[in-house]
Amino acid sequence: MLETMGHQGGLGLRRFLGRRMARKVGRASLSREAPVDVQRQRMDHAGDRLPPPKGVHIDRISYAGLQALRFTPVKPAPGAILYLHGGGYSRGSAQSHKPLVARLSTLLNMSAISVDYRLAPEHQCPAAVEDGAAALAEICAEADGPVLLAGDSAGGGLALSSVIRQRQAGGVMPAALYLISPWTDLSLSGASVKARAGADPMLTPGNLKAGADLYLGQLDSRDPEASPLFADLAGLPPVFIQVGEDEVLLDDAVRLHDALEAAGVETRCEVWQAMWHDFQLFAPLISEADAALARARDWLAPHLAADQA
């Protein structure tokens, strides 16, 4: 099902401030003018700007051979979340996305692991997919209940590529996927890449192209591992997608939803009016971010509960 979500109410001033913050993050952390190492530092610092919710313990661990953060609620339910962060495949980390993953862990009352997969340009595709698939295989093997695989932006595309690898290897599938503004087409063929360029405060077509070039190297931009929109999607677990109406990756999400439906996969895609790329990162600053995460919880809960039974 594809559904358009209207304004959720709340203070317009907060939405205004959230949009300004998104523009600042985009210019500071995703600009092609700054060196990659500087962009990475800026994104990591963003992980301390919004406080994580109370009642979740965060510690740094090694997981599937990768550095990671583990999030543990006071009395977690069985199961686990594996989170793959965004950042255009060349930036971002478990640290940069710490507030969002902590909030997701609290909402679902499940332990979560957020890994630092290898980044471009030092490690081009399929290095990130190898890391994501290895972490997914490990968490599916050791979890004491259902596994939720989640990710935003490039991490959303990576989550999809990782579960496809898991399926191809005959491995255990997670119970469900939660994809936030997933980047699924590195060929940038979606009409919204240009049509929403003036509306999205965070992403630009130029930044997307630069990130794709770093990650792809000589690989074709429509290769299914880099652009899972073009992969065989049959046999995947249920997928919940959220995307902003104002973002350049709108069509990446909507076309993915259509492709999943055509492949017989249970899926729901919510298009949030007047929202930008990765707006859930701005919870609890804006009411729409909190509402979107709550709706994700409500949709995912029966899938996870059914898997536990």
Phi, psi and omega per residue, in radians:
M1 nan 2.382 3.056
L2 -1.892 2.190 -3.063
E3 -2.344 2.404 3.058
T4 -1.665 2.226 -3.111
M5 -1.782 2.186 -3.131
G6 -1.427 -3.102 3.105
H7 -1.015 2.455 -3.098
Q8 -1.691 0.134 -3.111
G9 1.444 -2.810 -3.119
G10 1.516 -3.049 -3.052
L11 -1.373 2.144 3.061
G12 -1.072 -0.513 3.124
L13 -1.071 -0.659 -3.140
R14 -1.162 -0.691 3.077
R15 -1.102 -0.706 3.116
F16 -1.074 -0.799 3.133
L17 -1.164 -0.657 3.103
G18 -1.113 -0.712 3.112
R19 -1.146 -0.696 3.092
R20 -1.115 -0.710 3.115
M21 -1.135 -0.688 3.115
A22 -1.081 -0.718 3.116
R23 -1.133 -0.698 3.125
K24 -1.141 -0.746 3.110
V25 -1.076 -0.780 -3.132
G26 -1.074 -0.764 -3.116
R27 -1.248 -0.621 -3.080
A28 -1.419 -0.659 -2.972
S29 -1.850 -0.327 -3.066
L30 -2.062 -0.009 -3.120
S31 -1.151 2.446 3.108
R32 -1.307 -0.157 -3.062
E33 -1.422 -0.363 -3.112
A34 -1.742 2.560 3.071
P35 -1.042 2.668 -3.085
V36 -1.037 -0.707 -3.107
D37 -1.139 -0.591 3.084
V38 -1.192 -0.740 3.113
Q39 -1.063 -0.704 3.139
R40 -1.116 -0.736 3.126
Q41 -1.097 -0.713 -3.138
R42 -1.122 -0.732 3.124
M43 -1.152 -0.706 3.121
D44 -1.085 -0.691 3.114
H45 -1.103 -0.517 3.131
A46 -1.111 -0.396 3.139
G47 -1.176 -0.215 3.121
D48 -1.886 0.031 -3.085
R49 -1.396 -0.547 3.082
L50 -1.945 2.288 -3.086
P51 -1.259 2.419 3.032
P52 -1.242 2.750 3.118
P53 -1.147 2.722 3.112
K54 -1.317 2.746 3.047
G55 1.573 0.219 3.066
V56 -2.270 2.243 3.127
H57 -1.575 2.343 -3.105
I58 -2.105 2.206 3.057
D59 -2.444 2.735 -3.128
R60 -1.632 2.331 -3.100
I61 -2.403 3.053 2.938
S62 -1.829 2.337 -3.083
Y63 -2.496 2.158 -3.114
A64 0.933 0.626 -3.138
G65 1.374 0.178 -3.093
L66 -2.118 2.651 2.956
Q67 -1.216 2.498 -3.058
A68 -2.699 2.837 2.946
L69 -1.922 2.417 3.079
R70 -1.956 2.353 -3.108
F71 -2.048 2.173 -3.053
T72 -2.279 1.938 3.024
P73 -1.146 2.964 -3.071
V74 -1.068 -0.850 3.122
K75 -2.309 1.354 -3.046
P76 -1.185 2.546 3.010
A77 -1.281 2.853 3.093
P78 -1.043 2.626 3.130
G79 1.847 -3.056 -3.079
A80 -2.807 2.753 3.052
I81 -1.935 2.322 2.930
L82 -1.897 2.132 -3.097
Y83 -1.995 2.318 3.088
L84 -2.006 2.029 -3.010
H85 -1.275 2.757 3.024
G86 -1.537 -3.081 -3.129
G87 2.341 0.355 3.049
G88 1.217 0.342 3.136
Y89 1.218 -0.024 3.126
S90 -2.192 -0.092 -3.126
R91 -2.456 3.105 3.119
G92 1.507 2.809 -3.086
S93 -2.909 3.059 3.007
A94 -1.049 -0.612 3.129
Q95 -1.134 -0.790 -3.088
S96 -1.112 -0.506 -3.090
H97 -1.851 0.280 -3.079
K98 -0.992 -0.810 -3.109
P99 -1.093 -0.696 -3.117
L100 -1.160 -0.796 -3.104
V101 -1.182 -0.661 3.086
A102 -1.072 -0.709 3.137
R103 -1.172 -0.717 3.126
L104 -1.140 -0.709 3.106
S105 -1.072 -0.713 3.140
T106 -1.208 -0.773 -3.108
L107 -1.066 -0.727 -3.108
L108 -1.590 -0.118 -3.088
N109 0.911 0.828 3.128
M110 -2.288 2.527 3.014
S111 -1.115 2.608 -3.114
A112 -2.374 2.588 3.039
I113 -2.143 2.230 3.068
S114 -2.102 2.038 -2.984
V115 -1.774 2.672 3.014
D116 -1.658 1.507 3.097
Y117 -1.273 2.827 -3.087
R118 -1.159 2.480 -3.032
L119 -1.972 2.662 2.987
A120 -1.432 2.748 0.100
P121 -1.486 -0.111 -3.138
E122 -1.088 -0.634 -3.097
H123 -2.301 1.867 -3.097
Q124 -1.593 2.996 3.120
C125 -0.964 2.288 0.344
P126 -1.863 0.465 -3.076
A127 -0.991 -0.798 -3.132
A128 -1.102 -0.664 3.135
V129 -1.163 -0.695 3.088
E130 -1.045 -0.758 3.139
D131 -1.186 -0.765 3.132
G132 -1.096 -0.734 3.134
A133 -1.174 -0.667 3.122
A134 -1.131 -0.755 3.114
A135 -1.143 -0.688 3.126
L136 -1.131 -0.755 3.122
A137 -1.073 -0.698 -3.116
E138 -1.200 -0.761 -3.084
I139 -1.246 -0.584 3.079
C140 -1.181 -0.547 -3.122
A141 -1.339 -0.561 -3.000
E142 -1.864 -0.228 -3.087
A143 -1.160 2.522 -3.141
D144 -1.609 0.320 -3.125
G145 -3.019 -2.754 -3.088
P146 -1.182 2.640 3.106
V147 -1.989 2.272 3.007
L148 -1.843 2.193 3.057
L149 -1.783 2.173 -3.061
A150 -2.381 2.755 3.088
G151 -3.050 2.792 3.124
D152 -2.148 2.573 3.048
S153 0.960 -2.133 3.073
A154 -1.039 -0.607 3.093
G155 -1.140 -0.500 3.049
G156 -1.200 -0.775 3.052
G157 -1.109 -0.677 3.136
L158 -1.158 -0.678 3.084
A159 -1.036 -0.742 3.135
L160 -1.144 -0.788 3.113
S161 -1.105 -0.643 -3.119
S162 -1.189 -0.718 -3.135
V163 -1.257 -0.520 3.055
I164 -1.152 -0.709 3.047
R165 -1.069 -0.742 3.125
Q166 -1.069 -0.741 3.108
R167 -1.118 -0.764 -3.131
Q168 -1.127 -0.520 3.131
A169 -1.463 -0.038 -3.121
G170 1.320 0.366 -3.099
G171 -1.423 3.003 3.103
V172 -1.202 2.378 3.141
M173 -1.542 2.550 2.973
P174 -1.164 2.883 -3.116
A175 -1.260 -0.570 -3.093
A176 -2.884 2.892 3.051
L177 -2.126 2.492 3.028
Y178 -2.164 1.968 -3.050
L179 -2.024 2.143 3.136
I180 -1.835 2.044 3.116
S181 0.797 0.905 -3.009
P182 -1.168 2.412 3.040
W183 -1.624 1.811 -3.006
T184 -1.984 -0.108 -3.058
D185 -2.382 1.681 -3.121
L186 -1.378 -0.049 3.005
S187 -1.418 -0.141 3.079
L188 1.011 0.702 -3.085
S189 -1.539 -0.119 3.128
G190 -1.200 2.402 -3.096
A191 -1.063 -0.534 -3.085
S192 -1.191 -0.329 3.121
V193 -0.988 -0.691 3.098
K194 -1.661 -0.697 -3.040
A195 -1.137 -0.541 -3.115
R196 -1.797 0.174 -3.064
A197 -1.043 -0.578 -3.127
G198 -1.492 -0.201 -3.078
A199 -1.732 -0.518 -3.074
D200 -1.407 2.020 -3.114
P201 -1.330 -0.289 -3.020
M202 -1.757 -0.810 -3.045
L203 -1.878 2.609 3.024
T204 -2.225 2.714 3.066
P205 -0.996 -0.643 3.133
G206 -1.120 -0.729 3.114
N207 -1.166 -0.663 3.081
L208 -1.086 -0.787 -3.128
K209 -1.092 -0.738 3.133
A210 -1.119 -0.732 3.119
G211 -1.151 -0.704 3.108
A212 -1.099 -0.736 3.139
D213 -1.087 -0.716 3.131
L214 -1.115 -0.713 -3.055
Y215 -1.372 -0.660 -3.031
L216 -1.370 -0.651 -3.002
G217 1.072 -2.085 3.131
Q218 -1.658 0.029 -3.100
L219 -1.277 2.491 3.098
D220 -1.107 2.390 -3.062
S221 -1.168 -0.291 3.104
R222 -1.755 0.187 3.063
D223 -1.045 2.283 -3.031
P224 -1.044 -0.481 3.129
E225 -1.265 -0.560 3.097
A226 -1.507 -0.600 -3.106
S227 -2.177 1.419 -3.025
P228 -1.149 -0.139 3.009
L229 -0.981 -0.528 -3.074
F230 -1.709 0.179 -3.128
A231 -1.539 2.938 2.983
D232 -1.330 2.015 -3.020
L233 -1.767 0.028 -3.094
A234 -1.111 2.523 3.039
G235 1.423 0.189 3.140
L236 -1.475 2.764 3.083
P237 -1.191 2.980 3.063
P238 -0.983 2.502 -3.052
V239 -2.238 2.196 3.066
F240 -1.913 2.182 -3.044
I241 -2.133 2.396 2.987
Q242 -2.248 2.454 -3.101
V243 -2.619 2.649 3.098
G244 -1.525 2.490 3.129
E245 -1.123 -0.487 -3.045
D246 -1.622 0.131 -3.009
E247 -1.775 2.675 -3.095
V248 -1.170 -0.367 3.129
L249 -1.643 0.290 3.113
L250 -0.948 -0.851 -3.081
D251 -1.216 -0.457 3.060
D252 -1.076 -0.678 -3.126
A253 -1.322 -0.818 -3.080
V254 -1.152 -0.762 3.125
R255 -1.154 -0.614 3.071
L256 -1.101 -0.796 3.110
H257 -0.975 -0.809 -3.140
D258 -1.105 -0.704 -3.138
A259 -1.179 -0.659 3.097
L260 -1.131 -0.768 3.096
E261 -1.049 -0.743 3.140
A262 -1.119 -0.511 3.137
A263 -1.500 0.016 3.111
G264 1.442 0.330 -3.136
V265 -1.635 2.362 3.059
E266 -1.167 2.219 -3.073
T267 -2.661 2.653 3.017
R268 -2.420 2.380 3.122
C269 -2.215 2.166 3.089
E270 -1.865 2.190 3.072
V271 -1.824 1.992 -3.032
W272 -1.639 2.060 -3.085
Q273 -1.068 2.420 3.059
A274 1.104 0.221 3.128
M275 -1.758 2.701 -3.047
W276 -1.888 -3.122 -3.113
H277 -1.040 2.280 3.036
D278 1.028 0.629 -3.063
F279 -1.116 -0.346 3.123
Q280 -1.122 -0.378 3.086
L281 -1.065 -0.326 -3.016
F282 -1.710 0.247 2.963
A283 -1.268 2.408 0.093
P284 -1.681 0.379 -3.073
L285 -1.140 -0.719 -3.102
I286 -2.077 2.506 -3.049
S287 -1.147 -0.579 3.139
E288 -1.078 -0.630 3.128
A289 -1.141 -0.789 3.099
D290 -1.104 -0.728 -3.121
A291 -1.151 -0.682 -3.140
A292 -1.132 -0.753 3.122
L293 -1.152 -0.647 3.106
A294 -1.150 -0.675 3.107
R295 -1.184 -0.642 3.069
A296 -1.076 -0.787 3.104
R297 -0.997 -0.813 -3.068
D298 -1.147 -0.657 -3.138
W299 -1.275 -0.664 -3.071
L300 -1.340 -0.530 -3.001
A301 -0.924 -0.865 -3.118
P302 -1.164 -0.533 3.083
H303 -1.154 -0.731 3.123
L304 -1.247 -0.693 3.131
A305 -1.145 -0.688 3.132
A306 -1.121 -0.619 -3.136
D307 -1.235 -0.540 -3.133
Q308 -1.256 -0.550 -2.986
A309 -1.086 nan nan
